[in-house]
Structure formats: C-alpha cells, structure tokens
Amino acid sequence: MDNPESEKEALAEILSSLPTSCSERQKLLVEKLVVESDQGHLFAGWTSNGESDKNKKAAMLEQLQKLDQQYPGGISQYVTKAKDLLAKSKRGENPFEGYTPQVPLGVKLPFGSSEYFQSEKEGGKQFKYCACVLVAGGLGERLGFSGIKVALPSEVTTSTSFLRLYANQIRAMQVYNGETDVKLPFAIMTSEDTHDKTLKLLIDNDYFGLDSDQVVLMKQEKVPSLIDDKAHIALDEKNQYKILTKPHGHGDVHLLIKQLGLARKWNDEGLRWVIFFQDTNPMAWRTIPAALGVSADLSLEMNSVAVPRKAKAAAGAIMRLSHEDGHEMTINVEYNYIDSLLKATINSEGDVNGGDGFSPFPGNANQLILALAPYVEALEKSGGVVGEFVNPKYTDESRTKFKKPTRLECMMQDYPIILKDRPGEPAKVGVTIFGDQPYEETLTHRMYAPCKNNLKEAAKNASNGIPDASAASSELAIYALNSCMLRSIGAQIGDPVECIYGGITQTEWPHIVFSPSFATTYSDLHDRFLAPDQVVVNEGSTLVLDGPDIRITKLELTGTLVVRAEAGCRVHLEDVTVVNEGWEFQAITENDVIEVDSIDETDMIRGYRLIKRAEGCILEFRSPGEHNVVHHSQSQ
C-alpha cells in the first residue's frame, strides 16, 4: 500500500458506516474486500450516520455475502482470477498460445448409413443408464418472444413446446428396452430470470408426464460485473447499494451438479452417462442416441456432437490442439478465436471453407455425453469449476476501461481443460460428426438447427452465407429431417419447395412430425413402416404420428392426417387414403405487421402462421387393444 495510515483510516471509516445489523461475518467480508481486493469504492458513498439508508446497506451486505458464498473461494478469489485474466487481455495474450490446431480424430456417421444405425442401436441399449441435463434455458427476448425459450413451440403444427418435446423424449427412452421401472433423472439449469417460470410450466403441465421427483431444477446465480482492468466491481447505475451482476456462462452447470451432489448420486444409482443438451435445438435427439453408441463402443470419457460447419459462422469448432510442451486436448474453440488461431498457425487465410464448401473443422453442436464415473472424479478434483475467460470491450487503445461492464465467463464444453491435467493415461475424448450429404447444398442443417436469432439477425446471417438459426429454419429442419428419413427407407415423399419467410429464402418439405414415442430413434422407422414403398406423402401435405404402437402398411396422403394413439392402443394403418385441403404456412406480410396485435408472437418470430384450410383427417385412439384401419376420405 502506498499510504498504510491513509488506508487504515479509510477502512475504519467504512467499518464505522456499517449498519448495526451487520453480522461479524459480513464485517470480515467487507474488510477483506477493501484490504485484499481493492474494492473500497463500493462503500465510498456510505456515511457513519446514514440511518435513513441502513436498510439499503443491509441489503447490499446480504447480496455481497450471497455472492461470496456461491463462488468457489469467494469474491476475493473471483477478483484475483479477474485481475489475472484482464491483465492477459490487456497485453493481448492469446489463450491458445503454443497450441497448433489439427482436425480432430472422430467418428463420422453419414446420414442413414449402416454405421449410423449400428451406433444408434448400441446407444438405445444405453438409454436406461443415462441422466439428462438441459443447459441454460434463457429468456426469449433475443428472438422477440416474451416468455422463456423452452416454452416456445418447437413447431407450430402440433404446438409442442421444447420442454414438452424433451420430456417426451426422456419418457420414450425409459421404456425403450421394454422395461417399465426405469426413471431417468432430468436436471434443468435455470437462472433468476427463468427459474420460477420454468417451475410453473412444469407444474401447470404435470411435469409433462414425468414424475416430479425425477426432475431437478438447478438455479444458476450471477457473478459481479467489472468496470475496468483492475477488476473493480460495478455498482448498479441506478442504485449505489446494489452490485451489478451478470450470468457466469453455461459452464456453471458442472458447478451446480457438484454442489447438489447429483453426479455422485447418479453414479451410486448405477447410471453410466450424463447427456448435456441445450434449450432450443429440436435436432438434439436425432444425434444423441448414435453418439451415445459411439461413446459406449469406444469407452469415451467425453464425446462432443458435431456437424459440418460453414467458415465464419458464429459457432465454435471442435479442434485437436497440440501444445508445444507435448500435451494434446480435443476441445471446442469459440468462433471469435478461430480465424486468428488458424492465421497464426496453419493457414494464413484463417477461417475458410475447404473444397467441399465447409470448414475442415466440424461445428460444435453443444451436445455432450460424459462418462459418469470419471466425471464424478473430475468434479471432486475441480470443485465443478471449468476454465474461465473474459471478453471486455475496451473504450480505447489504453485497454483500461470498458464500454460496458464485463465479467468472467465459462462454458460447459471446456470440460477437457479439467481432464488434461489428470495424472496417468490421457482422457479419452472424442467427437461424433454427423454428416448430411444429401442436404448440404442448403444453409439449414438437418442435424443441428438451433432456434436463437430474431428474423433481422437471421436475415443478416443468411445474406452472409451462414446458417440463420431462426425459429423458422429450426422448425423447417424438423420437417426436412423427417421427410428425408422416410425417403431413405423407401417412402415416396413430395419434393421440397422454396419459400420466403421474414425475408429469408427457405426450403420447405412436407410437414411431417414424429412424436418421440412413435420414433424414439431413426432406426425405429423400419419397424413402424411395414411397407415403406407403399407410403406416399405428397407435396405440401401434413402428417403427424403420435403414439408408441402405430404401424403403417399403405398410406397415400394429399392434405393433412393426424394419428394419435395412447399407450396400449395398437394401431395399424392397413390401407389409408386421405385427400383434403390441409394445412399450410402463410407468410406474414408488411400489411399483417401493421395489425401486429392480431398476430401471435410465436408466429411473428417465424415470419409465418399456420392456416388450417380444412380440419384435416384426425384419427384418435384411446381404447386399449387392436385397431386396424382401412380408411378412404376425400374432401375439397
């Protein structure tokens, strides 16, 4: 300290300004923050006789104590880490200094290949040993949706929300191997903004058929924001008695699992795998079963799901990084580092596409499968804390002040950083790459189509030749995948048509929806369609199949057909022909926007709405037993 006496006087003044309700623990925390962490500015406006603001002071002390308790090592440790990372950022240090990227060693599973089906079959055997973790479900503000993202319809044909879709998938996995006593844990990461809304959504829908005791909500807390390169903590501009906080990143999922003792509990219950997936990618469960099979077959401790990636896309890439000291790790590299890393090492052009139109480095789909036993050990060793980073936006070249407060962040896919320092044999970390050759000429990838951008941002992406990640492309990818799966087994599916929604040119296939109970895996379609060459779904049609025991021999559809069958109802569509006006999407025009109050926000964010020109043919079966259907209907 430059002036110890002055520092002592300042500390004494701060301590004398604390309210009488201040506990000894809070007093020691304040002293530590001021003396060790240089955070005296937090209390600069406090006065000794400020009786009128004692409640506000008490509230801030409670907030500081909570922040201190929830971060491993406390606020002082957070500040110490921040100072180190900010100093490195100020010097312009590259976090990948010393590493040379290589294309990762992984298993490629082309769409519909025999390898794909074999891996999926092995994955199905592992379903009963899985815990499922939904990571970082946020608000829908970025999309233009006022609710939580998991409440959004994954598609508007059935209006199945993302959370219902995932719960239905878990229910289907539980009975997949013919067992009736399997209950898979489902942990959902929430935040201050989403926790209560997520809980309400579950309660209002009776947990979507799951037992309430198998669902755990893990609430993520925020961390202090920082205002400069000295890691001074930010106060709220509107309230000097409140610390400004921000999310710490989805890497906190590991910390929450550790703090709640979930991994050890799951391991003790005999589970083997933890599946991590994010909130709004409806394609997740078309890749996870096969990736799970790869993990089991190769005994992988970590397996990342990946897809072909367009260069310059705002998505991370999986790379095998070899360090000059000899160690290696296979890990996600975030998109803002990819170009500079490649230019500094193996390619002066940076992040560019290869001859096939894609980057040689596969894109990270943010779906992970971790082997549970080593995961428990890794959490014990690390305390659940993965590597952190900081990404400040500086006001000028001095790199001392920020345009807006920043914070430390972490990502769940940085788990290999924990594993790399483990003594003994290197951890077995792999990647499963899902090719999509029959459809790669378009920007929307069937196997990874997250719903995260509003139409304005999506249109900008599309104009730059990278995936738009809009609600529309996410939904249309569902229909594309289901249509192409049916085509691959021999069904006659109408060709896709070109459409424009929200100013973005899209490819629209027949609207085919399979519930998880009908087709838990891609392979299940071989058992559901008994004579696929006798199945015809014409262009512009809508087909919904929902139920575990529906079989189809002969079907010709022009229009809309919905078949729903409850468990125990064995439905056989022996010979069904349906012709009706059907359902279609109608683009929302500028004139429609003028009447915005009459348009549902779930339609606005897509750029279209569902128009039912006829009710369609709805076949519902609720009585257990055999139901053989010969049905011919035609309406105009």
N, C-alpha and C positions, 0 to 999 in steps of 0.2 A: 504494500500500500504506500502511496506517495506521502500521505499525511495520516499516520495512525491515530493521532489525537483527534483530528477532524472526523475521521471515520467512526471513532468511538462515540463522539458527540452526536453524529448523525444517527447511529444505531440507537443510542439512548433516547433520542427524540422520537424515533419511530416506535420503539417499545413502549414509551410513555403514552403514545397516542392510541394504543390498542384498547378496545373496549373491555370493560370489566368481565364480560362473559368469555373472554379469550381463555382457552384452556392452556395448560402448560405445554402440551404437545404442539399446539398452534404457535405459541410463542417461540418455541425452539425452531419450528419450521421457518418462521419469519426471520429469525436470526441467521439461520443457515442460508436462506435465500439472499439476504443482504450481504453477509460477510463472505460466503464462499462463491456465490453465483452472480454477484454484482447486479442484483435486482432491486436496489433501493428505490428506483424510480417508481415502482409500483405503489409505494406508500408516500410519495412526495407531497401529495395534497392533504394528507391526514394531519389533523391538529389534536393537541392534547385535550382540549376542552370541547371537542366536537360531539356533544351529547346528542344533537339532532340527527347525526348520521351514524350513530352507534349500530343500528340495525343493518345499515348498508355495509359497514365494516365487518360485522359478524358474518354477513352473507358471503363476503369475499373471502374471509378466512376459512369458511366452510368449503368454498369452492377450491381454494388452494390445497386444503387438506385432502379433498377428494382426488384432485389431480395428482397429488403426491402419492397417494395410496395406490392408485390404479396403474401407474407407470413403474415397471420394474426398476428399482434403485431410486425412485422418487424424482421430483422435479430437478433437483441438482444434477442427477445423472443425465437427465434429458438435456439440460443446458450444456453440460460438459460435452456430450455427443454432438450437440448442435454446433458448438464453437469449433470443434474439430472439422466437421463436415463443411461448415461455412468457410473456414479458412482454406480448405482444399478447393472449394468452389471459387473463392476469390482468386486463388492462384491459377485457376483454370485447369486443375488436375483432372485427368481422365480416369474415371473409376475402373476402366478396363486397360489401364497402362500395363504393359508387359504381357498382355494376352494376344494371341493370334487366333482369329476365328476359323473354324472349319465347318463344313456341312456335317450335321450330327449323324451319328450312326443310329439308324432307326428301322422300324418295320413299316414297310409301305403296304397298305391294304387298298388296292384299286376297288372302286365301286362295283359291288356284285361279283367279285372274284371268288374262287374257291377258297383262297386264303382268308378272305373276309368272313365267309360263312363258317369256316373251321374255327377261327378265333372267336367269333360270336357264340358258337356252340359251347366252347370252353368257358367263355365269360358267363353264359347262362348257368352253368354249374356252380359258379362262384357267387351268384346273387345272394344266397342266404347268409353269406359271410360278410356282408357289406354294411357299413354305416354311411349315410348320405349327408353331405353338408352343402347347404345353399349359402353362397357367399355374397355379402354386401348388397343386399337388396335396397336400393335407394328410392328417392322420390322421382316422379316422372316429369319434373319441371323442364329438364333439357329437351324432352320430347314434345312438350306442350300439353302434358297430362297433369291434372291437379292431384291425383292420388299417388299411392305407392306403385312402383313399377310391376311388382308381382301380381297386382290386382288387374293389370291390363289384360284384355283378351289376347291370347296368343294368335288367334284367328277369329274372324267375325262370323264365319259360317255356323259354328256352334257356340261362340262366345265363351269358350273355355279359357279361364284366366291362366296365367303362367303358373301360379301357385297350385291351382287345381290340377293342371297338367302334370306337375312334378309329383304331387301327392298320388295321383292315379298311377303314375309310373312305379312308384315305390310299392303301392298295393299290388300291382301286377307282378312285380319282382318277388314279392313274398310268397305267392302261390305258384310261381313259375315251374318249380320242380315237383309239383303235386303235393306239397306239404301244406298243412292248414294251421300250424302252430308257430310260424315264423313271423316275427315282428322286427322290422329293420329300424334302427334309430334314424331320426331325421332331425338334424340340428340346423337351425336357421339363424344366420348372423343378421342382426338388426342394428339400428342406431337410435339416437334420441329422437330423430325425426320420424322414424318408421316403426319403432317398437310397438307402440300402442295400436297403431293401425294394422300392423301385421297380426297381432294377437286378436284384434276384433274380427278381422277377416277370417281367421281360423275358427273362432268361436261361432260366428254367425253362420258358418258353413259346416258346423260339426266336424271340424278338422278334416274336411273332405274325405271322410270315411276312414281316416287313420284313428288310432286310439290316442287320446290326449297325452298319455304318459310316454308315448314313444317320440313325441315332438318336444324339442328343447329350443327355446329362443335364447340366443346369446347376444346380449346388448353391448355393442361397442361404444366406449367412451371416447371423447375427443382429447386432443393434446393442445398445450399452449401454442399460440401463434407467436412469431418472432418478427421484430421490426427492423433489425439491422445485422451487420456481420459480427457483432459482439454477442449475438443471441439474447438481446434484451427482449423480455416477454411483452407482448402487446396488451394494452387495455382497450376495452370497447370504447370507440369514439363517442358513443352516446351515454356511457356510464363509467366513470372513473373507478367505480367499485366492482367492476366485473372484468375478469380475464377473457380476452378474445381467444376462442378455441376453434380448432378445425379438425376434420377427420384425419386419422393417422394412416389410413390406407387399409386395403383388404388383407394385408399380411397379418393384421391383428387376429385373424381367425385362428391362427395357431396359438396365440397367447390366450384367447378365450377358451379354447379347447383344453389347454393346460390348466388354466385357473379353475375351470369347472370340473376337472378330473375326468373328462369324458373319454379321452383316448385310453387311459388305463382301465376305466370301467368297461369299455367295449372290448378291450383285449381280454380282460378277465371273463367276459361272457362268451369268449370263443370266436369272436369275429376276426377277420384277417385283413380287411381292406377298408380304406376310407376314400370315398369318392367326393371330390370337390367340383362344384359346377356353379356358374353364375346365373344371375337372375332372369335374363331375357334372351336366351338362346334356345329356341324350341328344338334345334337340331341335336342338342346335347346327348339325348338318349338314343340317337341313332348311331353314335360313335362309341359311347361308353361301354356297351356290352362287349364289342370286339376288342377294344383297348384293354378291358379287364381280362379278357382271354390271353392277350399278349403278356400282360403283367404276370399272370399265373404261369404261363408256359415258360417264360424266361426268368422267373423269380425276381422281378424288378422291384426295387425299393421305392422308386418313383417313376411314373410314366406320364408324360405330357401328351395330350391330344393335339395334333397339329393338322393344318390343311395347307394347300398351296397358297402362297402369299404374293400379292402384287407389290412390286417395289414402290416405295414412298407411301404405302398405305399406313394409316395411323394405327398400326397393330404391331405388337412385338414379334420377334423372330426367335426361333429356337436355334441356338448355336452350340457347337462344341468348342470351348475355349481352352487353348493350351497355353499355360503360363511358362515364362522363361525359366522359372525355378523347377519345372518338371511336372507340376500337378495339372490336372485337367478337370473340367466340370462341364456338364451339359445343362444349359440354363437359358432362360428367356432373356433377350436383350431388348429393352424398350426402344420404340421406334425413333425417339429423339437422339439416340446414341448410334443407331445402326450405320447411318451414312458416314459419320466421322470415323467410326471404328474401322470400317472397310477401307476408306481412303487412306488411313494411317497404316494399314497392314497389307492387305492382299489385292486391293482393286482401287486404282486411282480414280475410277469413275464413281465409286461409292455404291450406293444402294440402287442397283439397276436390275432389270429383268434379263433373264437368260434367253436362249433361243426358243424356248417353249412359251415365252411370254410371262414367265413367273420368276420371282427371285429364287436363287438356289437354296435359300434358307426358308424352311417351312414356317408358316404363320402360327403363332400361339393362339389356341382356342380357349385358353383359360379354363381348361378342364384337366384335373389332375387325379391320378389314382396312386395312393400311397399304401405301401405295405404297413400294416398296423403295428406289429411288434417292434421294428426298428424306429417307427415314428414315436412310440412311447419313449424309447431311449433318447431320441433326439430332443424331445420336448423336455425331458428331465435335465439334459445337459444344457440346453439353451434357455430354459425358462419360457419357451414359446416365442422368443424374440428373434425375428429374422433380420437380415441386414437392412439398415435404414439408409435413406438418401435425402437430399434436399435439392429443391429446384427453384431458387429465388429468381425473380425478375428484377434486375437492377435498374436504378434510375439513371445512372451514368457510368462512365468508364472507371470511376474510382471503385466501383463494386463494393460499396459500403452500406448503401441504403436501398430499400426495395420499393418498387412501385406499389405494392400492397403486401401486407404481412404474409410470411411463408410459414412452413412448419416441417418437421421431419415426417417422412412417409415410409411405408413399407408395403411389399407386395407378397401375396401368398406363394407365387411361383418362384420366389427367391429361396425357397427351402433348401436347394442344393448347396447354398453357402454354408448352412449348418453342417451338412454332411461332409463337405470337403476336408474339414479339419479333424475328422474322426480317425483315430489310430487304426492301424491294421489294413485290411483289404479295402480298396476304394468302393464306395457305394455303387450299386448297380442302378444307374439312372438311364432311362430310355425315352424314346419318343415314338409314337404311333402316328403315321402320316396317312390321312385318308384322301386318296386321290379321287378325282371327279372328272375323269377324262371326257365322258360323253356330254359334259355340260360346261366345260371350262371356257368356251368362247364367250360366255357372258360374265358380267361382273358379280352376280349373286352366286355364291357357292352353296350347293345343296346341304353340305355337311356342317357349315358354320355360317349362320345368318343372324347375328345379334340385332336386337331392336334397341337402339340407343341414340339415334340422331333425329332431330326435327327435320322437316322437309327442306328447309332452307340450307341447313348444313349438309343434308344428304345430296341435294342437287349440286352443291359445290363439289362434293367428293366425286359424284358421277361424272361431272364435267372434266375432272382431272384424271379420269380413267381408273379410279379406285372404288372399291365397294362402298355403297352409300350408307349401309347399316341403318336403314329407316324401318319404321313399323310396317310399311308396305312390302319392302323386299324381304323382310323376315317372314311375313305371312305367306307371300308368294313362293318362298323357298319350301315351305311345308308342302304345298300342292305339287311343286316341281319334284321334290324328293319322292313323294308317294306315287305320283304318276310314273316316274322313271323306275321305281321299284316294281310296279305292276308290269310295265313294259318288259323289264328284264326277265320276268318269269314267263312271258309269252302272251300277256293280255294285250288287247288292241285298245290303245289309249289315244284319244284325239290329240292332234298337234297343238303346241302352244301358239298363242297369238301375241302380237306386240301390242302393248298398251302404254298409255302415258298417265301417270298419277302424280300429282304435285310437281309437274314439270319434269319428271324423271321417266325415261323410257324403260319399261319393264317387260319381262317375259311372263305370260300368264298361261299356266296349264289348267286343265280341268281341276275343279276344286274338290280334291279327294282328301278326306280326313279319316285316319285310323285312330281310334282310341288306344291307349296303352294296353287295355285288356284284350283288345282284338289282335293287335300286333305288337307285343312287347319287344320283339326283335324283328329285324328284316327277314330272317330265316323263317319266321312264323308264317309268312305269306304262302310258302309252299304247302303248308298244311291247311290253310284257310281257303285257298282257291284250288278246288279239286280238278278242274279242267280249265286252266287259265286261257287256253286258246279259244274258249267259248265265252269269254268275258269281253264285252265291248263297252267302253265309256267314251261317248262321242264328244267332240269339241264343245267347250262351253258348258259342260254338264257339271253337276254337283253330286258327289257320292259320300255319304257318311256311314261308317260301320263302327258300331259301338257295342261290344259285348264279347265275352270270352269264348263263347261256343257258337259262333256264326260260321257256317261253311257255305261256299258258293260254287255251284257247278256251271250254271248257264245264266248269263245276265247280259241284257242289252239295254243301255241307258242313254236316253236323249232328254235331258232335263234334270230333275232333282229326285234323288232317292235317299231316304234316311232310314237306316235299320238300327233299332236299339233293342237289346235283349239283356235282361237281368241274369245274374248268375243262376245256373240251373236250367235256363231255357236253351235247349239245343235246337238251333235254327238252321235249317238247310234251304237255301235258295236254289231249288232244283231247276226251275225254268221261269225266269222273270224278265218281262219286257216292260219298260216304263218310258212313256213319251209325254212330256208336259212342257209348259213354257219355262219352268225352272226359275232359278235364282241367278242374279248376276251382279257384278260390281258396276256402280255408276260413278264416274269421275266427278269430283266436286269442283265446280267452276267458280270463276270470279264472282258471278252473279249469286251463286249459292253462298259465298263467303259474306256477302253483304247482309244476308239473313243468318248470320253466324249463330244467333241464339237458338235457331231451329235445328242445328247440326250438332250431334253428339261429339264430344271431344275425342272419343276413341276413333271416330270416323275422320275428324279433321286432321289428326296426326298421320293418317294413312293417305289422305287425298282421294278417298272414295267411300261410298256407303253401299251396304247390301240392299238390293232391291229384290223382293220376292214377287215375281210376276204371277206366280201361282203358288199355292201352299206346297206343291210337290207331293210326292208319294211318301208318306210317313208310315213305316211298319214298326210297331212296338210290341214287345213280348214280355209279359210279366209273370205268366203262369209257368212254373217248372214243368219240364217234360219235352217231348219231341214236337217240333213244329216244322213240317215240310211244306214249302211254299211254292206253289205254281201260280203265278200272278201276271196278268197282262192288263195294263192300263194305258189309256191314251186320252189326253185332254188337251184342248187348244185354248 
